[in-house]
Amino acid sequence: MKYLSVSEVAKKWNLNERRVRVLIQEKRIEGVKLEGRKYLIPENAVKPLDRRYKGQRCFEDSPLDKINFDFKNYRKLFPNSEGYFGRFGGRFLPPNLSKAMDEVYNGYLTIAKSAKFIAELREIRKNYQGRPTPVYHCQNLSNYFGKVQIYLKREDLNHGGAHKLNNAMGQALLAKYLGKKKLIAETGAGSHGSAVAMAAAYFGLKCDIYMGEVDMEKQAPNVNRIKVLGANVIPVKEGTKTLKEAVDAAFEAYAKEYKDAFYCLGSAVGPHPYPLIVRDFQEIIGREAKQQFLDMTGELPDIVCACVGGGSNAIGMFEAFLEEPVHIVGVEPMGQGREIGKNAATITLGKEKVLHGFNSLVLTKENGEPADAYSIASGLDYPGVGPEHAFLHEIGRVKYESVTDEEAAEAFFLLSRLEGIIPAIESAHALAYAIKCARTMQSGSILVCLSGRGDKDMEFMCKKYPHMFR
Ligand SMILES: Cc1ncc(COP(=O)(O)O)c(C=O)c1O
């Protein structure tokens, strides 16, 4: 009988060598023998069935089967040079601001791609942020539901307690190279505000953070944090006094100060080039997670999911998995129901519209104006969504599901009690979706982006859900 080496079999079966070794260790290949330290596999051995697609799943078919798209080249094609993902994205701004965006874009293409910038950011990621953040197997939570294995990408362990610092440090470093003296930013949950305040302290820049008054009350610990870090918090009193109005106010300030200031946008939204820049600074999440998951389990997860506000943690998590046979799910906040005004499920319920300088899906009133968005999670209650998500939804590569306030709150308390990890209420939305799957699926694995930690939400959640907080 002729025998093949691990690398020959890996090539023949189109797997990586690590995967073949795992299959051998799991005794799923017949007739393997060990010669010295080398495995030898019979030439006629049968490739084991991919367990990821056996049994009852949330999805029956492979996500890539129906899509005629080369995701290997995806990043080169999208966005195009004008910032479009298909028909979503672009830049809709008055000429002076558009010129300021050109400066940011040109700086990004030249400075941020230079070896010096990349090396400096790598150093910051490692020694200041504490990256890589781990992937953690939730043994207790998985056992609680019995059949599905749930894993977390622990962005809550990133310095500052959320994924937002990945982007804030990247943008602030670019601001420094561009010679700017001040950072301006909006914030909802205060996670991005804190991250920008940290970045400003690190680089010795001034810092103004715009925050709606309602969010300031709900996320008081983060307001204090921003102030302790030496930044100004500027209360926004207009409209619903939440994230949309904070963006309006921050943009207005930037329009006056763009010569000396840099707008540090916190999500994968806004005019070109921000959706591109934010995606690139956040994609470290998915790149690390994919390798870590492969190292831990020898295979890819069945499902990758993340909560979607503007969409930065989600796009950062998804990017590395787009070309893989993995189901990808963005989880939107359905708040208190499907009626417009009671949720922020933009992709599920929105219409195409320009908001804050870019074309995407937006929750709208009957008269076509942007509707008020609502979610228990201050970081998710934005009426628009990143253009790349609108595009990935349209081409069918990513599924967008939703969970309610109540479901997110259950997930918040369940993870805390079973694993000793208090998630941000934003991240609890992604976890709530994983829990829904764990209740119905017969087998499989789910990798959840735990975008942040929940200290900021403790007081509010315990008051709001006394029956869950006993
Ligand atoms: C912890 C956390 N997760 C998620 C989000 C949502 O933002 P994005 O959709 O840009 O990841 C926020 C926003 O503030 C947040 O604080």
Ligand as a Chemical Component Dictionary entry (heavy atoms), coordinates in Angstrom:
data_LIG
# 
_chem_comp.id                   LIG 
_chem_comp.type                 NON-POLYMER 
_chem_comp.pdbx_formal_charge   0 
_chem_comp.three_letter_code    LIG 
# 
loop_
_chem_comp_atom.comp_id 
_chem_comp_atom.atom_id 
_chem_comp_atom.alt_atom_id 
_chem_comp_atom.type_symbol 
_chem_comp_atom.charge 
_chem_comp_atom.model_Cartn_x 
_chem_comp_atom.model_Cartn_y 
_chem_comp_atom.model_Cartn_z 
_chem_comp_atom.pdbx_ordinal 
LIG C1 C1 C 0 -18.766 47.966 23.867 1  
LIG C2 C2 C 0 -19.377 48.431 22.594 2  
LIG N1 N1 N 0 -19.698 47.518 21.648 3  
LIG C3 C3 C 0 -20.255 47.880 20.491 4  
LIG C4 C4 C 0 -20.547 49.200 20.215 5  
LIG C5 C5 C 0 -21.195 49.541 18.918 6  
LIG O1 O1 O 0 -20.353 50.182 18.040 7  
LIG P1 P1 P 0 -19.870 49.492 16.717 8  
LIG O2 O2 O 0 -21.083 48.979 16.012 9  
LIG O3 O3 O 0 -19.194 50.568 15.975 10 
LIG O4 O4 O 0 -18.947 48.387 17.082 11 
LIG C6 C6 C 0 -20.227 50.187 21.154 12 
LIG C7 C7 C 0 -20.496 51.608 20.902 13 
LIG O5 O5 O 0 -20.286 52.465 21.678 14 
LIG C8 C8 C 0 -19.635 49.788 22.373 15 
LIG O6 O6 O 0 -19.332 50.680 23.324 16 
# 
loop_
_chem_comp_bond.comp_id 
_chem_comp_bond.atom_id_1 
_chem_comp_bond.atom_id_2 
_chem_comp_bond.value_order 
_chem_comp_bond.pdbx_ordinal 
LIG C1 C2 SING 1  
LIG C2 N1 SING 2  
LIG C2 C8 DOUB 3  
LIG N1 C3 DOUB 4  
LIG C3 C4 SING 5  
LIG C4 C5 SING 6  
LIG C4 C6 DOUB 7  
LIG C5 O1 SING 8  
LIG O1 P1 SING 9  
LIG P1 O2 DOUB 10 
LIG P1 O3 SING 11 
LIG P1 O4 SING 12 
LIG C6 C7 SING 13 
LIG C6 C8 SING 14 
LIG C7 O5 DOUB 15 
LIG C8 O6 SING 16 
# 
